[in-house]
Amino acid sequence: MTDRTGEMPRFVLEHLHRNGWTGFREVQERAFDVLFDTDDDLLIASGTSSGKTEAAMIPVISSLYRDRPRGFGAVYIGPTRALIDDQFSRLDRMLRDSGVPVTGWHGDVDTYRKDRARQNPEGILQITPESLEGLLDNHREDIASMFGGLRFVVIDEVHSFMGSDRGLQLLCGLERVRAVCGCSPRTIGLSATLSDPDAAAGWLGSSTGRRVRVVSSDGRRSCRIGIKHFEFPSEDSEGDRKRAVSAYYSELFRLTDPHSCIVFTNSRAGAERTARSLEKVTHAKGSRNPVRVHHGSLSGGVRRVAEEDLRGDSPATVVATVTLELGMDIGGLDRVVQIGAPYSCSSLVQRMGRSGRRGGRQELVMFCNDDLAEWRPGIEGVSLELARGIAETELYLGHGWTEPIRPDPLPYGLLFHQTLAELKGAERHLRFGDLCDRVLSLTPFSSVSREDYRLLLKHMINQRTLIQTEDLTLLIGPRGEPLAFGRDFQTVFEVRRETEIRSGGSTVGTVQGEPDVGATVALAGRVWTIVRRGDGWADAVESDGEADARWKSDPPVIHTTVMRKTLDVLTSDEDYPYLDSAARECLGRSRAAFASSGAGNVFVPTEDGFDVYPWLGTVQFDTLRRMLSRIRGVRVMYAYSPLVIALDTRMTVGEIEQGLDRIRSEDDPESLIEGNESLRLEKYDRYVPESLLADAFCARRIDWDFDLDPRHHDNLSTPSGPHGTR
């Protein structure tokens, strides 16, 4: 590798020396080769704590220091405000020495600071996709001066944007900036979780016209994973059950205290329940180490306390959901505990990667307990929770596999949104042809035809969202103005109505629904009693006792590869050295029960017909259910996604399979849309005509490209992943 130190300003080298750096990691040196020697875009796909931020930002800061551009020279885009605020903290001294200012721009930044940034833009701008949208919509006149000299766009946690309308909105925003300014900045993407870096590179460079180089970490961080299984006796054995529950949380305490740990759960309700139970044990054991909670329904202040505790010198445990999966710098953790098998390998990778002090060995312990499992379809005597946890571990550690990201080819709701955004910020009146040239040229809409766009615009005119003047100019109409000029216009994801819980003048967080006075709610690891309430808010006081968490979670989306690997685990005789004795015993019992159940066969005869076990992921499972319900002579009695479909039929297996083949060959995907089924999946879908929504729904939710024989699945026999101690 080329020695790059001579190309770096002195303050960069001094910063590295102060922080004990003796050299650069391989992924950093390879990134420097691209950023210093070429004009290409770059994707850095490397594990957490591998130095991705420095790999990207050292060349960026060096460039801006040596040759100050007009306006902002670099834009850093992160998925959350917390990550944006956090990510540059460890670079703060280096940035201060460089004289390159960093400006945050998001909902928590006051108007005065934003006005100053618009009037005197320089250095690096940190921003969310929503705030970038707001700039384009409300300050179009300032865009050229702010970004006319833009050289770099850095997108952190790029995987979190791919496959979502939010990510497509980001691509639209960046393209609109380039169009207004005539600039051509280089794009740098950062991610720790990518199953297909080439696909991510394609997404990253889809609109830049540049080659995208991929730099991934060749050196594997060693991993140690352990899976523990716990059983709780039935409610009939109250004393035995209490002892088992106590032993469960005592073991959790033993693994976390006195260490710095994150305990991940699969839901906010699970996080609240785990935190309260763990804190009781912590107090009973006489420990003073704090137990905090971190999830999306807590206030920013509550979450920041948890983050600071993790960064501190004293041990702390934080029980969290996906909010701490992303690459926030929280220092070195001793280990991560996962409560229940996560729903995806990508979550497992992100969570495991939070452990390991400064790039050291990762350590994760998974707790499996079917009684506490939040995904509950089952087979009698079989621990699907344990089997899925093993499957995900094997897929990642043995094969380097994580779920591929499925893009949305027909984002009509976003097209509606971007149409209003373009008209809102237009410097002149636009007709249909003008809008087509501007909006349909954006990469996310490359699969949308002019005919379908015309249909959308006619619908918007009929609904008075737009009006068309006598000279065919299109303007925002009376029903469009409240949307385009509303405070939530910049967000393209649905925000559920929640009640803000306050105590002592401070906001604790939010809960779904509208709890009555006297009701108790679980929040921030505490129980609260509502004493007063108003429109969208409630005052509460801390109280004793128990309470239910008030959130409804969307059902999990599980990939076919995970389901079929779960089947492999249940039908093999392989031993897994990372199981504790209880998990090993449970797996043995599960395999015996599974063999007796017949669920390894797709069609299991029943008194009424068949139970179908296809071992398909969520989308394909639901597609199969729809297909079966269209076969004459077959009635779907119930379906537990993505495990089993119960059929009432007198048909043979061969006849059912022929029916499925006939649907594939003769029908179109729209035929699988059911009755009065809602086709509105995204925030702005409600403003899109039904015919277009049907196309979009099928593109998102119908996938009949599957083999019903679970033995015919992807060959994952060649290990390519980050091997470690198991």
WOURHU-V307707 format. One record per residue. N is the residue number from 1. RES is the residue in one small letter. NEAR is the number of other C-alpha atoms within 12 Angstrom. D_FIRST is the distance of its C-alpha to the first C-alpha in Angstrom with 2 decimals. Layout:
<<N | RES | NEAR | D_FIRST> <N | RES | NEAR | D_FIRST>>
This chain:
<<1 | m | 16 | 0.00> <2 | t | 17 | 3.80> <3 | d | 16 | 6.47> <4 | r | 26 | 8.78> <5 | t | 24 | 11.70> <6 | g | 12 | 13.48> <7 | e | 24 | 13.84> <8 | m | 27 | 15.45> <9 | p | 27 | 19.14> <10 | r | 20 | 20.47> <11 | f | 26 | 22.18> <12 | v | 34 | 19.00> <13 | l | 26 | 17.70> <14 | e | 20 | 21.27> <15 | h | 25 | 21.48> <16 | l | 23 | 18.50> <17 | h | 16 | 20.07> <18 | r | 15 | 23.45> <19 | n | 16 | 22.30> <20 | g | 12 | 20.89> <21 | w | 16 | 17.15> <22 | t | 13 | 15.33> <23 | g | 18 | 11.78> <24 | f | 26 | 10.26> <25 | r | 24 | 10.65> <26 | e | 25 | 8.53> <27 | v | 34 | 10.82> <28 | q | 38 | 10.42> <29 | e | 31 | 6.73> <30 | r | 34 | 7.62> <31 | a | 43 | 10.79> <32 | f | 37 | 9.64> <33 | d | 27 | 8.18> <34 | v | 32 | 11.74> <35 | l | 36 | 13.71> <36 | f | 31 | 12.66> <37 | d | 16 | 12.41> <38 | t | 18 | 15.14> <39 | d | 23 | 18.58> <40 | d | 29 | 18.40> <41 | d | 40 | 19.64> <42 | l | 47 | 17.57> <43 | l | 48 | 18.70> <44 | i | 50 | 16.99> <45 | a | 41 | 18.80> <46 | s | 43 | 18.21> <47 | g | 43 | 20.77> <48 | t | 42 | 22.68> <49 | s | 38 | 21.37> <50 | s | 39 | 17.72> <51 | g | 36 | 16.89> <52 | k | 42 | 17.37> <53 | t | 43 | 19.48> <54 | e | 35 | 17.07> <55 | a | 40 | 14.25> <56 | a | 44 | 16.86> <57 | m | 42 | 18.89> <58 | i | 38 | 16.69> <59 | p | 37 | 15.82> <60 | v | 44 | 19.46> <61 | i | 46 | 20.97> <62 | s | 36 | 19.04> <63 | s | 28 | 20.39> <64 | l | 33 | 23.86> <65 | y | 31 | 24.04> <66 | r | 19 | 23.28> <67 | d | 18 | 25.52> <68 | r | 25 | 28.16> <69 | p | 28 | 29.34> <70 | r | 23 | 32.93> <71 | g | 32 | 33.66> <72 | f | 41 | 31.15> <73 | g | 40 | 27.62> <74 | a | 45 | 26.32> <75 | v | 44 | 28.18> <76 | y | 47 | 27.20> <77 | i | 44 | 29.30> <78 | g | 43 | 30.04> <79 | p | 38 | 32.63> <80 | t | 38 | 34.64> <81 | r | 30 | 35.83> <82 | a | 36 | 34.91> <83 | l | 33 | 31.25> <84 | i | 37 | 31.20> <85 | d | 33 | 32.87> <86 | d | 27 | 30.69> <87 | q | 35 | 27.14> <88 | f | 34 | 26.72> <89 | s | 22 | 28.61> <90 | r | 24 | 25.70> <91 | l | 31 | 24.22> <92 | d | 23 | 27.67> <93 | r | 22 | 27.30> <94 | m | 32 | 24.13> <95 | l | 30 | 25.96> <96 | r | 20 | 29.08> <97 | d | 20 | 27.35> <98 | s | 31 | 25.84> <99 | g | 22 | 29.26> <100 | v | 34 | 27.99> <101 | p | 31 | 30.81> <102 | v | 34 | 30.60> <103 | t | 33 | 33.69> <104 | g | 40 | 34.72> <105 | w | 38 | 37.00> <106 | h | 32 | 38.75> <107 | g | 27 | 42.18> <108 | d | 20 | 42.05> <109 | v | 21 | 41.34> <110 | d | 14 | 44.58> <111 | t | 14 | 45.91> <112 | y | 12 | 45.82> <113 | r | 19 | 42.04> <114 | k | 27 | 41.61> <115 | d | 19 | 44.02> <116 | r | 18 | 42.14> <117 | a | 31 | 38.87> <118 | r | 28 | 40.65> <119 | q | 19 | 42.22> <120 | n | 20 | 39.17> <121 | p | 35 | 35.99> <122 | e | 34 | 32.71> <123 | g | 39 | 29.33> <124 | i | 42 | 28.48> <125 | l | 39 | 31.11> <126 | q | 42 | 31.09> <127 | i | 40 | 33.45> <128 | t | 39 | 34.75> <129 | p | 38 | 35.65> <130 | e | 36 | 39.30> <131 | s | 36 | 39.00> <132 | l | 39 | 37.18> <133 | e | 40 | 40.14> <134 | g | 35 | 42.49> <135 | l | 33 | 40.97> <136 | l | 39 | 41.36> <137 | d | 33 | 44.88> <138 | n | 26 | 46.30> <139 | h | 27 | 44.50> <140 | r | 29 | 43.80> <141 | e | 20 | 44.94> <142 | d | 27 | 42.07> <143 | i | 35 | 39.21> <144 | a | 27 | 38.59> <145 | s | 27 | 38.44> <146 | m | 39 | 36.32> <147 | f | 42 | 33.64> <148 | g | 27 | 34.09> <149 | g | 32 | 30.79> <150 | l | 39 | 28.84> <151 | r | 40 | 25.10> <152 | f | 41 | 23.71> <153 | v | 44 | 25.34> <154 | v | 44 | 23.77> <155 | i | 48 | 25.62> <156 | d | 44 | 25.32> <157 | e | 39 | 26.52> <158 | v | 45 | 26.67> <159 | h | 43 | 28.30> <160 | s | 34 | 31.28> <161 | f | 33 | 32.10> <162 | m | 36 | 31.82> <163 | g | 27 | 35.16> <164 | s | 31 | 37.28> <165 | d | 39 | 39.40> <166 | r | 39 | 37.62> <167 | g | 38 | 34.31> <168 | l | 42 | 36.18> <169 | q | 43 | 37.77> <170 | l | 44 | 34.37> <171 | l | 39 | 33.37> <172 | c | 39 | 36.76> <173 | g | 40 | 36.33> <174 | l | 46 | 32.99> <175 | e | 36 | 34.48> <176 | r | 37 | 37.55> <177 | v | 37 | 35.55> <178 | r | 30 | 33.78> <179 | a | 26 | 37.21> <180 | v | 28 | 38.95> <181 | c | 27 | 36.34> <182 | g | 19 | 35.04> <183 | c | 30 | 31.50> <184 | s | 30 | 28.45> <185 | p | 35 | 25.98> <186 | r | 40 | 22.65> <187 | t | 45 | 22.92> <188 | i | 48 | 20.56> <189 | g | 47 | 21.87> <190 | l | 48 | 21.29> <191 | s | 47 | 22.81> <192 | a | 42 | 22.94> <193 | t | 43 | 25.58> <194 | l | 38 | 25.19> <195 | s | 30 | 26.73> <196 | d | 26 | 25.79> <197 | p | 34 | 22.64> <198 | d | 24 | 23.64> <199 | a | 25 | 27.01> <200 | a | 39 | 25.57> <201 | a | 36 | 23.38> <202 | g | 28 | 26.63> <203 | w | 39 | 28.47> <204 | l | 45 | 25.93> <205 | g | 33 | 25.90> <206 | s | 28 | 29.54> <207 | s | 33 | 30.77> <208 | t | 33 | 27.96> <209 | g | 20 | 27.79> <210 | r | 22 | 24.01> <211 | r | 24 | 21.57> <212 | v | 32 | 20.16> <213 | r | 31 | 16.64> <214 | v | 35 | 16.50> <215 | v | 36 | 13.78> <216 | s | 36 | 15.25> <217 | s | 33 | 14.71> <218 | d | 21 | 14.41> <219 | g | 20 | 15.29> <220 | r | 26 | 19.03> <221 | r | 30 | 20.98> <222 | s | 24 | 23.99> <223 | c | 33 | 27.23> <224 | r | 31 | 30.80> <225 | i | 39 | 33.56> <226 | g | 36 | 37.29> <227 | i | 40 | 40.16> <228 | k | 39 | 43.60> <229 | h | 40 | 46.81> <230 | f | 39 | 49.87> <231 | e | 29 | 53.35> <232 | f | 26 | 55.99> <233 | p | 18 | 59.61> <234 | s | 16 | 61.74> <235 | e | 13 | 63.57> <236 | d | 10 | 66.70> <237 | s | 12 | 65.38> <238 | e | 13 | 64.82> <239 | g | 14 | 64.52> <240 | d | 16 | 62.10> <241 | r | 19 | 60.01> <242 | k | 19 | 59.81> <243 | r | 18 | 58.73> <244 | a | 23 | 56.00> <245 | v | 27 | 54.73> <246 | s | 23 | 54.82> <247 | a | 21 | 52.85> <248 | y | 29 | 50.23> <249 | y | 33 | 49.62> <250 | s | 26 | 49.94> <251 | e | 24 | 47.06> <252 | l | 40 | 45.04> <253 | f | 36 | 45.93> <254 | r | 20 | 44.94> <255 | l | 31 | 41.44> <256 | t | 35 | 40.89> <257 | d | 34 | 42.80> <258 | p | 25 | 41.73> <259 | h | 32 | 38.21> <260 | s | 39 | 36.26> <261 | c | 50 | 36.39> <262 | i | 55 | 36.62> <263 | v | 53 | 39.31> <264 | f | 46 | 38.77> <265 | t | 41 | 41.78> <266 | n | 39 | 42.28> <267 | s | 39 | 44.73> <268 | r | 38 | 45.97> <269 | a | 37 | 49.22> <270 | g | 38 | 47.43> <271 | a | 45 | 45.47> <272 | e | 41 | 48.72> <273 | r | 35 | 50.56> <274 | t | 46 | 47.88> <275 | a | 39 | 47.48> <276 | r | 33 | 51.26> <277 | s | 31 | 51.75> <278 | l | 40 | 48.87> <279 | e | 35 | 50.11> <280 | k | 26 | 53.57> <281 | v | 29 | 52.20> <282 | t | 30 | 50.11> <283 | h | 18 | 53.29> <284 | a | 15 | 55.35> <285 | k | 17 | 52.93> <286 | g | 14 | 53.12> <287 | s | 22 | 49.46> <288 | r | 19 | 48.70> <289 | n | 28 | 45.21> <290 | p | 37 | 45.28> <291 | v | 43 | 45.07> <292 | r | 41 | 43.99> <293 | v | 52 | 43.83> <294 | h | 46 | 41.31> <295 | h | 42 | 41.99> <296 | g | 33 | 42.53> <297 | s | 39 | 46.26> <298 | l | 36 | 45.92> <299 | s | 26 | 45.99> <300 | g | 27 | 42.89> <301 | g | 22 | 44.35> <302 | v | 27 | 44.82> <303 | r | 33 | 41.28> <304 | r | 29 | 39.83> <305 | v | 25 | 41.81> <306 | a | 34 | 40.26> <307 | e | 36 | 36.71> <308 | e | 26 | 37.40> <309 | d | 30 | 38.88> <310 | l | 39 | 35.72> <311 | r | 27 | 33.67> <312 | g | 22 | 36.26> <313 | d | 16 | 36.47> <314 | s | 20 | 39.37> <315 | p | 29 | 39.28> <316 | a | 39 | 40.16> <317 | t | 46 | 40.52> <318 | v | 49 | 40.16> <319 | v | 47 | 41.63> <320 | a | 44 | 39.90> <321 | t | 38 | 39.62> <322 | v | 35 | 36.85> <323 | t | 39 | 36.68> <324 | l | 38 | 34.25> <325 | e | 42 | 32.13> <326 | l | 40 | 30.03> <327 | g | 43 | 27.04> <328 | m | 38 | 29.09> <329 | d | 35 | 27.72> <330 | i | 39 | 30.40> <331 | g | 35 | 28.70> <332 | g | 33 | 28.51> <333 | l | 42 | 31.19> <334 | d | 35 | 32.57> <335 | r | 41 | 33.37> <336 | v | 45 | 34.47> <337 | v | 48 | 37.85> <338 | q | 48 | 38.65> <339 | i | 44 | 42.38> <340 | g | 42 | 43.13> <341 | a | 46 | 40.77> <342 | p | 42 | 38.84> <343 | y | 40 | 39.71> <344 | s | 38 | 36.25> <345 | c | 39 | 33.13> <346 | s | 38 | 31.10> <347 | s | 37 | 33.19> <348 | l | 47 | 32.66> <349 | v | 45 | 28.87> <350 | q | 38 | 29.03> <351 | r | 45 | 31.55> <352 | m | 49 | 29.88> <353 | g | 48 | 26.69> <354 | r | 47 | 28.69> <355 | s | 46 | 28.97> <356 | g | 31 | 26.66> <357 | r | 25 | 26.17> <358 | r | 24 | 22.84> <359 | g | 28 | 21.04> <360 | g | 26 | 23.31> <361 | r | 32 | 25.44> <362 | q | 41 | 27.25> <363 | e | 37 | 31.00> <364 | l | 42 | 33.63> <365 | v | 40 | 37.31> <366 | m | 42 | 39.34> <367 | f | 41 | 43.09> <368 | c | 41 | 45.15> <369 | n | 35 | 48.77> <370 | d | 35 | 50.71> <371 | d | 28 | 53.36> <372 | l | 28 | 50.92> <373 | a | 31 | 48.98> <374 | e | 29 | 48.92> <375 | w | 32 | 48.59> <376 | r | 23 | 51.92> <377 | p | 24 | 52.88> <378 | g | 30 | 53.40> <379 | i | 28 | 54.89> <380 | e | 20 | 57.44> <381 | g | 22 | 56.09> <382 | v | 34 | 52.46> <383 | s | 42 | 49.74> <384 | l | 43 | 47.67> <385 | e | 44 | 45.75> <386 | l | 48 | 44.56> <387 | a | 45 | 43.92> <388 | r | 42 | 41.82> <389 | g | 48 | 39.79> <390 | i | 48 | 39.07> <391 | a | 41 | 38.30> <392 | e | 43 | 35.69> <393 | t | 48 | 34.10> <394 | e | 40 | 33.98> <395 | l | 40 | 32.67> <396 | y | 39 | 29.67> <397 | l | 35 | 28.89> <398 | g | 27 | 29.82> <399 | h | 26 | 28.69> <400 | g | 30 | 26.35> <401 | w | 38 | 29.05> <402 | t | 38 | 30.07> <403 | e | 32 | 32.62> <404 | p | 26 | 31.83> <405 | i | 27 | 32.78> <406 | r | 23 | 35.83> <407 | p | 27 | 36.12> <408 | d | 34 | 39.58> <409 | p | 26 | 40.52> <410 | l | 35 | 43.77> <411 | p | 46 | 43.43> <412 | y | 49 | 46.87> <413 | g | 42 | 47.27> <414 | l | 46 | 44.16> <415 | l | 47 | 45.52> <416 | f | 47 | 48.71> <417 | h | 44 | 46.82> <418 | q | 46 | 44.70> <419 | t | 44 | 47.89> <420 | l | 40 | 49.54> <421 | a | 40 | 46.45> <422 | e | 39 | 46.36> <423 | l | 37 | 50.11> <424 | k | 34 | 49.93> <425 | g | 29 | 47.43> <426 | a | 28 | 48.59> <427 | e | 15 | 49.50> <428 | r | 14 | 52.23> <429 | h | 21 | 54.44> <430 | l | 29 | 52.92> <431 | r | 27 | 54.56> <432 | f | 31 | 53.52> <433 | g | 20 | 51.59> <434 | d | 21 | 49.73> <435 | l | 31 | 48.74> <436 | c | 29 | 47.61> <437 | d | 21 | 45.40> <438 | r | 26 | 43.85> <439 | v | 38 | 43.73> <440 | l | 34 | 43.38> <441 | s | 27 | 40.50> <442 | l | 34 | 38.45> <443 | t | 34 | 36.10> <444 | p | 37 | 37.69> <445 | f | 35 | 40.97> <446 | s | 24 | 39.89> <447 | s | 23 | 42.20> <448 | v | 28 | 45.19> <449 | s | 21 | 47.78> <450 | r | 21 | 49.80> <451 | e | 16 | 52.89> <452 | d | 28 | 51.68> <453 | y | 34 | 50.63> <454 | r | 25 | 54.11> <455 | l | 23 | 55.60> <456 | l | 35 | 53.66> <457 | l | 37 | 54.78> <458 | k | 23 | 58.40> <459 | h | 24 | 58.29> <460 | m | 32 | 57.00> <461 | i | 29 | 59.86> <462 | n | 20 | 62.42> <463 | q | 21 | 61.26> <464 | r | 21 | 61.49> <465 | t | 30 | 57.81> <466 | l | 35 | 57.71> <467 | i | 29 | 60.56> <468 | q | 24 | 60.94> <469 | t | 16 | 63.01> <470 | e | 9 | 65.45> <471 | d | 12 | 62.90> <472 | l | 17 | 60.52> <473 | t | 21 | 58.22> <474 | l | 33 | 56.57> <475 | l | 35 | 56.74> <476 | i | 34 | 56.07> <477 | g | 26 | 59.37> <478 | p | 18 | 61.33> <479 | r | 21 | 59.74> <480 | g | 30 | 56.25> <481 | e | 21 | 56.47> <482 | p | 18 | 56.53> <483 | l | 28 | 53.36> <484 | a | 34 | 51.41> <485 | f | 23 | 52.44> <486 | g | 18 | 52.45> <487 | r | 16 | 50.21> <488 | d | 21 | 48.48> <489 | f | 30 | 47.75> <490 | q | 36 | 44.01> <491 | t | 33 | 43.54> <492 | v | 35 | 43.57> <493 | f | 24 | 43.93> <494 | e | 19 | 47.29> <495 | v | 16 | 48.07> <496 | r | 16 | 50.83> <497 | r | 16 | 53.71> <498 | e | 23 | 53.53> <499 | t | 31 | 55.63> <500 | e | 32 | 54.14> <501 | i | 45 | 55.12> <502 | r | 32 | 55.86> <503 | s | 28 | 56.87> <504 | g | 13 | 57.88> <505 | g | 13 | 56.83> <506 | s | 19 | 53.24> <507 | t | 26 | 51.79> <508 | v | 39 | 50.77> <509 | g | 37 | 49.61> <510 | t | 37 | 51.19> <511 | v | 38 | 52.95> <512 | q | 28 | 54.05> <513 | g | 22 | 57.71> <514 | e | 26 | 60.38> <515 | p | 34 | 61.47> <516 | d | 22 | 65.08> <517 | v | 20 | 66.36> <518 | g | 20 | 66.62> <519 | a | 28 | 63.83> <520 | t | 30 | 60.99> <521 | v | 44 | 57.31> <522 | a | 42 | 54.21> <523 | l | 50 | 51.43> <524 | a | 45 | 48.77> <525 | g | 42 | 49.87> <526 | r | 37 | 53.43> <527 | v | 30 | 56.69> <528 | w | 36 | 58.36> <529 | t | 30 | 61.91> <530 | i | 31 | 62.54> <531 | v | 24 | 65.22> <532 | r | 23 | 65.15> <533 | r | 22 | 63.60> <534 | g | 18 | 63.39> <535 | d | 16 | 61.80> <536 | g | 22 | 58.23> <537 | w | 30 | 58.30> <538 | a | 37 | 59.90> <539 | d | 33 | 60.49> <540 | a | 36 | 60.12> <541 | v | 28 | 60.68> <542 | e | 27 | 58.96> <543 | s | 21 | 61.15> <544 | d | 16 | 61.37> <545 | g | 17 | 61.46> <546 | e | 21 | 59.40> <547 | a | 25 | 58.47> <548 | d | 27 | 56.81> <549 | a | 32 | 53.63> <550 | r | 30 | 54.47> <551 | w | 28 | 51.70> <552 | k | 19 | 51.64> <553 | s | 18 | 48.35> <554 | d | 12 | 47.56> <555 | p | 18 | 47.67> <556 | p | 23 | 44.34> <557 | v | 26 | 42.44> <558 | i | 35 | 41.26> <559 | h | 35 | 39.39> <560 | t | 40 | 41.01> <561 | t | 38 | 38.19> <562 | v | 44 | 38.85> <563 | m | 44 | 42.58> <564 | r | 37 | 42.33> <565 | k | 40 | 40.00> <566 | t | 39 | 42.62> <567 | l | 41 | 45.19> <568 | d | 29 | 43.12> <569 | v | 34 | 43.04> <570 | l | 40 | 46.82> <571 | t | 31 | 47.66> <572 | s | 21 | 45.42> <573 | d | 17 | 46.14> <574 | e | 17 | 42.57> <575 | d | 21 | 42.22> <576 | y | 29 | 39.51> <577 | p | 19 | 38.67> <578 | y | 28 | 37.76> <579 | l | 31 | 41.38> <580 | d | 24 | 43.82> <581 | s | 18 | 47.24> <582 | a | 21 | 48.89> <583 | a | 33 | 46.30> <584 | r | 28 | 46.60> <585 | e | 22 | 50.38> <586 | c | 31 | 50.26> <587 | l | 39 | 48.05> <588 | g | 28 | 50.56> <589 | r | 24 | 53.44> <590 | s | 33 | 51.64> <591 | r | 34 | 51.00> <592 | a | 24 | 54.66> <593 | a | 23 | 55.91> <594 | f | 31 | 53.62> <595 | a | 22 | 54.93> <596 | s | 19 | 58.47> <597 | s | 25 | 57.84> <598 | g | 25 | 57.03> <599 | a | 33 | 54.28> <600 | g | 33 | 51.95> <601 | n | 25 | 54.12> <602 | v | 29 | 53.76> <603 | f | 29 | 57.53> <604 | v | 24 | 59.47> <605 | p | 24 | 63.25> <606 | t | 18 | 65.17> <607 | e | 12 | 68.80> <608 | d | 17 | 68.17> <609 | g | 24 | 65.62> <610 | f | 32 | 61.97> <611 | d | 34 | 59.14> <612 | v | 40 | 55.99> <613 | y | 38 | 52.70> <614 | p | 41 | 50.10> <615 | w | 43 | 46.99> <616 | l | 42 | 45.54> <617 | g | 39 | 43.52> <618 | t | 33 | 45.33> <619 | v | 32 | 45.34> <620 | q | 32 | 46.24> <621 | f | 36 | 48.76> <622 | d | 37 | 50.52> <623 | t | 39 | 50.55> <624 | l | 43 | 52.23> <625 | r | 39 | 54.77> <626 | r | 33 | 55.63> <627 | m | 36 | 56.01> <628 | l | 40 | 58.27> <629 | s | 30 | 60.45> <630 | r | 27 | 61.18> <631 | i | 30 | 62.57> <632 | r | 20 | 66.36> <633 | g | 18 | 67.74> <634 | v | 29 | 64.76> <635 | r | 26 | 64.80> <636 | v | 28 | 61.75> <637 | m | 20 | 63.28> <638 | y | 22 | 60.16> <639 | a | 27 | 56.38> <640 | y | 28 | 54.08> <641 | s | 33 | 50.69> <642 | p | 36 | 48.55> <643 | l | 39 | 50.54> <644 | v | 35 | 54.06> <645 | i | 39 | 56.48> <646 | a | 30 | 60.16> <647 | l | 32 | 62.32> <648 | d | 26 | 66.09> <649 | t | 26 | 66.92> <650 | r | 20 | 69.08> <651 | m | 23 | 66.71> <652 | t | 19 | 64.97> <653 | v | 24 | 61.24> <654 | g | 12 | 61.38> <655 | e | 18 | 63.23> <656 | i | 32 | 60.76> <657 | e | 24 | 57.82> <658 | q | 19 | 59.76> <659 | g | 25 | 60.26> <660 | l | 31 | 56.55> <661 | d | 23 | 55.87> <662 | r | 18 | 58.64> <663 | i | 26 | 57.13> <664 | r | 27 | 53.77> <665 | s | 13 | 55.41> <666 | e | 13 | 58.18> <667 | d | 18 | 57.16> <668 | d | 19 | 54.54> <669 | p | 28 | 52.41> <670 | e | 30 | 54.73> <671 | s | 22 | 57.52> <672 | l | 30 | 55.79> <673 | i | 30 | 56.17> <674 | e | 21 | 58.94> <675 | g | 11 | 62.07> <676 | n | 8 | 61.62> <677 | e | 14 | 57.95> <678 | s | 15 | 56.02> <679 | l | 31 | 53.30> <680 | r | 28 | 51.90> <681 | l | 29 | 48.52> <682 | e | 31 | 46.89> <683 | k | 29 | 48.26> <684 | y | 33 | 49.48> <685 | d | 32 | 50.59> <686 | r | 24 | 54.14> <687 | y | 36 | 54.38> <688 | v | 39 | 53.43> <689 | p | 29 | 56.18> <690 | e | 25 | 56.70> <691 | s | 21 | 56.02> <692 | l | 33 | 52.46> <693 | l | 35 | 51.94> <694 | a | 30 | 52.99> <695 | d | 31 | 50.26> <696 | a | 34 | 47.65> <697 | f | 35 | 49.01> <698 | c | 32 | 48.78> <699 | a | 28 | 45.20> <700 | r | 32 | 44.31> <701 | r | 31 | 46.73> <702 | i | 31 | 47.84> <703 | d | 29 | 45.79> <704 | w | 32 | 47.92> <705 | d | 19 | 45.17> <706 | f | 27 | 45.40> <707 | d | 24 | 46.73> <708 | l | 29 | 49.48> <709 | d | 20 | 48.85> <710 | p | 30 | 46.26> <711 | r | 22 | 45.44> <712 | h | 18 | 43.81> <713 | h | 22 | 40.65> <714 | d | 20 | 36.95> <715 | n | 15 | 35.59> <716 | l | 24 | 33.16> <717 | s | 15 | 33.24> <718 | t | 15 | 29.62> <719 | p | 17 | 27.63> <720 | s | 20 | 24.38> <721 | g | 30 | 24.36> <722 | p | 32 | 23.19> <723 | h | 26 | 25.34> <724 | g | 27 | 26.70> <725 | t | 21 | 29.83> <726 | r | 27 | 32.77>>
